[in-house]
């Protein structure tokens, strides 16, 4: 397991290093490909499971991305220095609605996936997604530290 983790992290580092020279869209696609590869490897989906799993998962990821973009836009428009209390209350309600929608999308994903893969693999999916996110954040942190040194 440790060997696989080291291989993955090395692969991730090399891929991200090369992708740093690529355009943003290309970099995003490479990261997505790494995530797909990791999920495929860890979940050990059968061919039948994979054919049903990926359309559901990809649709969910697209919905989550649109939600994140929308949420980012709303947060960008908030100026804490000049916002009134009533505007802050509206912004807070928007934030709570955003978090609720994220939760509902995740619940819908689980419900949909239960029709195509076992619950154990759905739990494993969450673990793998968290591992991937942690690896990406660690890599970003290393890059920032190296950038500051240079």
C-alpha positions in Angstrom: 0.0 0.0 0.0 2.8 2.4 0.9 4.5 1.6 -2.4 1.3 2.4 -4.3 0.9 5.6 -2.5 4.5 6.6 -3.3 4.0 5.7 -6.9 0.8 7.7 -7.1 2.3 10.8 -5.4 5.4 10.6 -7.7 3.1 10.3 -10.7 1.0 13.2 -9.4 4.1 15.3 -8.9 5.5 14.6 -12.3 2.2 15.2 -14.0 1.6 18.4 -12.2 5.1 19.6 -12.9 4.6 19.1 -16.6 1.1 20.5 -16.4 2.3 23.7 -14.8 3.6 24.7 -18.3 0.3 23.8 -19.9 -2.7 26.1 -20.2 -5.2 26.1 -17.4 -7.8 24.0 -19.2 -5.2 21.4 -20.1 -4.0 21.3 -16.5 -7.5 20.9 -15.3 -8.0 18.0 -17.7 -4.8 16.3 -16.5 -5.9 16.6 -12.9 -9.3 15.1 -13.8 -7.6 12.2 -15.6 -5.4 11.5 -12.5 -8.6 11.5 -10.3 -10.4 9.1 -12.7 -7.3 6.8 -12.8 -7.2 6.7 -9.0 -10.9 6.1 -8.6 -10.8 3.4 -11.2 -7.9 1.7 -9.5 -9.1 1.9 -6.0 -12.8 1.0 -6.6 -11.9 -1.9 -8.9 -15.1 -1.4 -10.9 -16.2 -4.3 -13.1 -16.8 -3.4 -16.7 -20.6 -3.4 -16.1 -20.2 -1.2 -13.0 -17.9 1.2 -14.8 -20.3 1.7 -17.7 -23.0 2.7 -15.3 -20.9 4.5 -12.7 -19.0 7.0 -14.9 -22.0 8.7 -16.5 -23.6 9.2 -13.0 -20.3 10.4 -11.4 -19.4 12.7 -14.3 -22.8 14.3 -14.3 -22.5 14.9 -10.6 -19.0 16.4 -10.9 -20.3 18.8 -13.6 -23.2 19.9 -11.4 -20.8 20.4 -8.4 -18.4 22.4 -10.6 -21.2 24.7 -11.8 -22.3 25.1 -8.1 -18.7 26.0 -7.1 -18.4 28.5 -9.9 -21.6 30.2 -8.9 -20.7 30.2 -5.2 -17.2 31.6 -6.0 -18.8 34.4 -8.0 -21.2 35.3 -5.1 -18.3 35.3 -2.6 -16.2 37.4 -4.9 -18.8 40.1 -4.9 -18.8 40.5 -1.1 -16.7 43.3 0.3 -16.5 42.8 4.1 -15.3 46.4 4.5 -18.4 48.0 3.0 -21.2 45.4 3.4 -24.2 46.4 5.4 -25.7 44.1 8.1 -28.7 43.4 5.9 -26.5 42.6 2.9 -24.4 40.3 5.2 -27.5 38.4 6.3 -28.5 37.9 2.7 -25.0 36.7 1.8 -25.1 34.3 4.8 -28.4 32.9 3.6 -26.9 32.4 0.2 -23.9 30.6 1.8 -26.2 28.3 3.7 -28.3 27.6 0.6 -25.0 26.8 -1.3 -24.0 24.3 1.4 -27.4 22.7 1.5 -27.4 22.3 -2.3 -23.9 20.7 -2.1 -25.2 18.2 0.5 -28.3 17.5 -1.6 -26.2 16.8 -4.7 -24.0 14.5 -2.7 -27.0 12.6 -1.3 -28.5 12.4 -4.9 -25.1 10.9 -6.1 -25.2 8.3 -3.3 -28.8 7.4 -4.1 -28.0 7.0 -7.8 -24.8 5.1 -7.3 -26.6 2.6 -5.0 -28.4 1.4 -8.1 -25.1 0.5 -9.8 -22.4 -0.3 -7.2 -22.4 -1.7 -3.7 -22.5 0.6 -0.7 -19.0 -0.4 0.3 -17.6 1.0 -3.0 -19.5 4.2 -2.4 -17.9 4.6 1.0 -14.5 3.8 -0.6 -15.2 6.5 -3.3 -15.5 9.1 -0.5 -12.2 7.9 1.0 -10.5 8.0 -2.4 -11.8 11.5 -3.2 -10.6 12.7 0.2 -7.1 11.1 -0.4 -7.0 12.8 -3.8 -7.9 16.2 -2.5 -5.3 15.8 0.3 -2.6 14.9 -2.2 -3.5 17.8 -4.4 -3.4 20.3 -1.5 0.0 18.9 -0.3 1.4 19.3 -3.8 0.1 22.9 -4.0 1.6 23.6 -0.6 5.0 22.2 -1.7 4.8 24.3 -4.9 4.1 27.5 -3.0 6.9 26.8 -0.6 9.3 26.1 -3.5 8.1 29.3 -5.2 8.7 31.4 -2.1 12.3 29.9 -1.8 13.1 30.9 -5.4 
